[in-house]
Amino acid sequence: MSDRADALLVQDCLSGRSEAFGTLVDRYQVTMFNVSLRIVRDREDAADVTQTAFFKAFENLKSFNPRYKFFSWLFRIVVNESLNQLKRSRVYAELDEQLLSDEPGPDEKYHQEELQDRIESALTDLKLEYRVVLVLRHFQDLSYQDISYITDVPEKTVKSRLFTARKLLREKLMRRGVQLRG
Amino acid sequence: MVEERYIDMMQAEIDGLLSEEDARELRRYLDTHGEANQYYEELRGSVRALSSLPQVDPPPSLKSDIMRAIRRAQPQRRSVRDRIREIFESRVAFNYVYALSAGIVIGVALYGMIAGLDKGGPSSSDVSGSLVLTPPAAAYQRVDEQPIDTLGITGMIRTRSFEKSHIAECVLQSGEQVRGVIEFEPRALCLAGFSQTEGTPEEIGVEQNRIVLTSTGSNSYLFLFESRADSTAAQVLRVTLTTPRGTVQRTVQLFRLP
């Protein structure tokens, strides 16, 4: 996925070939859906967010600054939409309640799915600002610079949030009995 | 106890940002401090755990949903945009919109009085608030926008705001009759005016805290709200659309979230 190819597709869309946008959707729908899913933790909400984000991206293509990468711009919209979705649905309290029941018993057997649940639950237990940087850094392998643009905070803040987020994640994973060594 | 300085170096190392010299120093420290080495392994393990989460496939219809929403909203959107531009291009046109809105409000009020609409139907008696001179359209910042593509309805609801003034646009297209109810918190907002900007005029009325309309075919509406001073109540619109197939609800923000 080259930035140049994205820029050409954006140019095509702006010239009236809206079907070129379909190619951009093909390229990024899975990534954007997964990023949103890790933030909102609900498949339907994540699908709604992804649809709305692409829709908004199309509507605002004229305001897209080609100085930035298209996918970073799209990430920014998806992250904002995901956060808005969370605020709208007011799920914080519900998620917290859910988490209490996710705590594993000491003798519980691990299955792959259970392990994933615990990791997901530890991630969700983090404050949103930490969850977002972890998702962008470790699911999407984005640079500090990209994350800074997407979250609209200075790189220095990205770095400090990421450092704190990893420390907290380690604690939460260990509390859930996830084996981290070896 | 692991020194904070070395924890930061571990973090930088995980991100591939540690210089060779610092990396050597960290390695020496880890070789001689078992507790630090364990911490480092756990930190790396946390990152590995995250990366182990599988990618989830989106719904198969996601792309087609996106493209359909774009195709269907595009011509209507252009039309509404053009219409709004026209409305706000000059003060004369702007005044015309307010005159039109006021006319509709008065018309509804008179109709309500004559036909006894207040027995159960919408009444305009609670439409109040000063119609202040709104700034140019360019001053309004887009706040929220929600496409609608369900129950045979396509369209969108979009809001823009400037300080305490808000514009809500509602575009609806449906082959069936849609009953729309737009509710707002009267302690927070005051309806300053409304207008049907596109389509065939159909029933539209206002109660204390809600606007009720019916729409068939393609219609666009423009609603003007003002925030009440010092209100802390929710500045949102709750939109409920009902067709013979069911009901859909949307909550649209009128202020920019921090």
Contacts between the chains, C-beta under 8 A, distances in Angstrom:
chain1	res1	chain2	res2	distance
A	18	B	70	6.5
A	18	B	71	7.5
A	18	B	74	7.0
A	21	B	67	7.5
A	21	B	70	6.8
A	22	B	63	7.0
A	22	B	67	5.7
A	25	B	63	5.0
A	25	B	66	5.5
A	25	B	67	6.9
A	26	B	63	6.7
A	29	B	58	5.7
A	29	B	62	5.6
A	29	B	63	5.8
A	29	B	66	7.5
A	30	B	55	6.7
A	30	B	57	7.0
A	30	B	58	6.1
A	33	B	56	7.2
A	33	B	58	3.8
A	33	B	62	6.7
A	34	B	55	5.6
A	34	B	56	5.9
A	34	B	58	8.0
A	37	B	56	5.7
A	38	B	53	7.9
A	43	B	56	7.4
A	43	B	59	7.6
A	46	B	58	7.6
A	47	B	58	6.1
A	47	B	59	5.2
A	47	B	62	5.8
A	47	B	65	7.9
A	50	B	58	6.6
A	50	B	62	6.3
A	50	B	66	7.7
A	51	B	62	6.6
A	51	B	65	5.4
A	51	B	66	5.2
A	51	B	69	6.5
A	51	B	147	7.2
A	52	B	145	7.8
A	52	B	146	6.8
A	52	B	147	6.5
A	54	B	66	4.6
A	54	B	70	7.9
A	55	B	66	6.5
A	55	B	69	5.3
A	55	B	70	6.2
A	55	B	73	7.5
A	55	B	145	7.9
A	55	B	147	5.1
A	56	B	145	6.3
A	58	B	70	5.2
A	59	B	77	7.1
A	59	B	145	7.4
A	83	B	257	7.7
A	84	B	144	7.8
A	84	B	253	7.6
A	84	B	257	6.0
A	87	B	257	6.2
A	88	B	251	6.0
A	88	B	253	8.0
A	116	B	52	7.6
A	116	B	53	5.9
A	116	B	54	7.3
A	119	B	49	5.0
A	119	B	50	6.7
A	119	B	52	7.2
A	119	B	53	5.9
A	120	B	53	6.8
A	123	B	50	7.0
A	134	B	50	6.5
A	137	B	15	7.6
A	138	B	47	5.6
A	138	B	50	4.5
A	138	B	51	5.9
A	139	B	50	6.9
A	139	B	51	7.5
A	139	B	53	7.4
A	144	B	15	7.7
A	162	B	11	7.3
A	162	B	15	7.5
A	163	B	7	7.9
A	163	B	8	6.6
A	163	B	11	4.6
A	166	B	11	6.3
A	166	B	14	7.3
A	166	B	43	5.9
A	166	B	46	6.0
A	166	B	47	6.8
A	167	B	7	7.3
A	167	B	43	7.6
A	169	B	46	4.8
A	169	B	50	7.3
A	170	B	42	5.2
A	170	B	43	5.6
A	170	B	45	7.7
A	170	B	46	4.5
A	173	B	45	7.7
A	173	B	46	5.6
A	173	B	49	5.9
A	174	B	42	6.9
A	178	B	49	5.9
A	179	B	45	7.5
A	180	B	41	6.9
A	180	B	42	4.3
A	180	B	44	7.9
A	180	B	45	2.9
A	180	B	46	6.0
A	180	B	48	7.9
A	180	B	49	6.8
A	181	B	38	7.0
A	181	B	41	4.6
A	181	B	42	6.3
A	181	B	45	5.8
A	182	B	41	7.5
A	182	B	45	7.9
